[in-house]
Amino acid sequence: MGKRDDIMRSMIVLFLVVIIGCASIGDSRRMDKLEMITDRYESALQWGQYETAFMMMRAEQNERSMTGPDDLRKFKITSYRLIHKSVAESGKEAKQMIEIKYYDRDDMIEKTLIDNQTWTYDRDTGGWFLSSGLPDFR
């Protein structure tokens, strides 16, 4: 029975290695998706593609938002800088602190704001959504 026990132990160890490896791959893919969506969001804001940025929020949040893409057209971003980024232990929520420099096209005075972003992972869709809303330009 010693050889059979050794085979069973080896199979259990192999099973655990595969399970842990799959979880790590899943975490890595989720973090890659986060990086991709936050880069896309930054690009959308910098190029004034506010419809694209707006679509990165859930539909129900868009409906509650007091600001729509058309309201943001008068703003031009001159700088977008990541200050801090953290991901929750669960890997399903991320926070970013972003310094945004911008100006209102009407008065051409550059202003700075700190945008505290919260990104939430949706297991059903496999995607990340901006749950903190668009920056509060004033």
Secondary structure as a PSIPRED ss2 file (coil, helix, strand):
# PSIPRED VFORMAT (PSIPRED V4.0)

   1 M C   1.000  0.000  0.000
   2 G H   0.000  1.000  0.000
   3 K H   0.000  1.000  0.000
   4 R H   0.000  1.000  0.000
   5 D H   0.000  1.000  0.000
   6 D H   0.000  1.000  0.000
   7 I H   0.000  1.000  0.000
   8 M H   0.000  1.000  0.000
   9 R H   0.000  1.000  0.000
  10 S H   0.000  1.000  0.000
  11 M H   0.000  1.000  0.000
  12 I H   0.000  1.000  0.000
  13 V H   0.000  1.000  0.000
  14 L H   0.000  1.000  0.000
  15 F H   0.000  1.000  0.000
  16 L H   0.000  1.000  0.000
  17 V H   0.000  1.000  0.000
  18 V H   0.000  1.000  0.000
  19 I H   0.000  1.000  0.000
  20 I H   0.000  1.000  0.000
  21 G H   0.000  1.000  0.000
  22 C H   0.000  1.000  0.000
  23 A H   0.000  1.000  0.000
  24 S H   0.000  1.000  0.000
  25 I H   0.000  1.000  0.000
  26 G H   0.000  1.000  0.000
  27 D H   0.000  1.000  0.000
  28 S H   0.000  1.000  0.000
  29 R H   0.000  1.000  0.000
  30 R H   0.000  1.000  0.000
  31 M H   0.000  1.000  0.000
  32 D H   0.000  1.000  0.000
  33 K H   0.000  1.000  0.000
  34 L H   0.000  1.000  0.000
  35 E H   0.000  1.000  0.000
  36 M H   0.000  1.000  0.000
  37 I H   0.000  1.000  0.000
  38 T H   0.000  1.000  0.000
  39 D H   0.000  1.000  0.000
  40 R H   0.000  1.000  0.000
  41 Y H   0.000  1.000  0.000
  42 E H   0.000  1.000  0.000
  43 S H   0.000  1.000  0.000
  44 A H   0.000  1.000  0.000
  45 L H   0.000  1.000  0.000
  46 Q H   0.000  1.000  0.000
  47 W C   1.000  0.000  0.000
  48 G C   1.000  0.000  0.000
  49 Q C   1.000  0.000  0.000
  50 Y H   0.000  1.000  0.000
  51 E H   0.000  1.000  0.000
  52 T H   0.000  1.000  0.000
  53 A H   0.000  1.000  0.000
  54 F H   0.000  1.000  0.000
  55 M C   1.000  0.000  0.000
  56 M C   1.000  0.000  0.000
  57 M C   1.000  0.000  0.000
  58 R C   1.000  0.000  0.000
  59 A H   0.000  1.000  0.000
  60 E H   0.000  1.000  0.000
  61 Q H   0.000  1.000  0.000
  62 N H   0.000  1.000  0.000
  63 E H   0.000  1.000  0.000
  64 R H   0.000  1.000  0.000
  65 S C   1.000  0.000  0.000
  66 M C   1.000  0.000  0.000
  67 T C   1.000  0.000  0.000
  68 G C   1.000  0.000  0.000
  69 P H   0.000  1.000  0.000
  70 D H   0.000  1.000  0.000
  71 D H   0.000  1.000  0.000
  72 L H   0.000  1.000  0.000
  73 R C   1.000  0.000  0.000
  74 K C   1.000  0.000  0.000
  75 F E   0.000  0.000  1.000
  76 K E   0.000  0.000  1.000
  77 I E   0.000  0.000  1.000
  78 T E   0.000  0.000  1.000
  79 S E   0.000  0.000  1.000
  80 Y E   0.000  0.000  1.000
  81 R E   0.000  0.000  1.000
  82 L E   0.000  0.000  1.000
  83 I E   0.000  0.000  1.000
  84 H E   0.000  0.000  1.000
  85 K E   0.000  0.000  1.000
  86 S E   0.000  0.000  1.000
  87 V E   0.000  0.000  1.000
  88 A C   1.000  0.000  0.000
  89 E C   1.000  0.000  0.000
  90 S C   1.000  0.000  0.000
  91 G C   1.000  0.000  0.000
  92 K C   1.000  0.000  0.000
  93 E E   0.000  0.000  1.000
  94 A E   0.000  0.000  1.000
  95 K E   0.000  0.000  1.000
  96 Q E   0.000  0.000  1.000
  97 M E   0.000  0.000  1.000
  98 I E   0.000  0.000  1.000
  99 E E   0.000  0.000  1.000
 100 I E   0.000  0.000  1.000
 101 K E   0.000  0.000  1.000
 102 Y E   0.000  0.000  1.000
 103 Y E   0.000  0.000  1.000
 104 D E   0.000  0.000  1.000
 105 R C   1.000  0.000  0.000
 106 D C   1.000  0.000  0.000
 107 D C   1.000  0.000  0.000
 108 M C   1.000  0.000  0.000
 109 I C   1.000  0.000  0.000
 110 E E   0.000  0.000  1.000
 111 K E   0.000  0.000  1.000
 112 T E   0.000  0.000  1.000
 113 L E   0.000  0.000  1.000
 114 I E   0.000  0.000  1.000
 115 D E   0.000  0.000  1.000
 116 N E   0.000  0.000  1.000
 117 Q E   0.000  0.000  1.000
 118 T E   0.000  0.000  1.000
 119 W E   0.000  0.000  1.000
 120 T E   0.000  0.000  1.000
 121 Y E   0.000  0.000  1.000
 122 D E   0.000  0.000  1.000
 123 R C   1.000  0.000  0.000
 124 D C   1.000  0.000  0.000
 125 T C   1.000  0.000  0.000
 126 G C   1.000  0.000  0.000
 127 G E   0.000  0.000  1.000
 128 W E   0.000  0.000  1.000
 129 F E   0.000  0.000  1.000
 130 L E   0.000  0.000  1.000
 131 S C   1.000  0.000  0.000
 132 S C   1.000  0.000  0.000
 133 G C   1.000  0.000  0.000
 134 L C   1.000  0.000  0.000
 135 P C   1.000  0.000  0.000
 136 D C   1.000  0.000  0.000
 137 F C   1.000  0.000  0.000
 138 R C   1.000  0.000  0.000
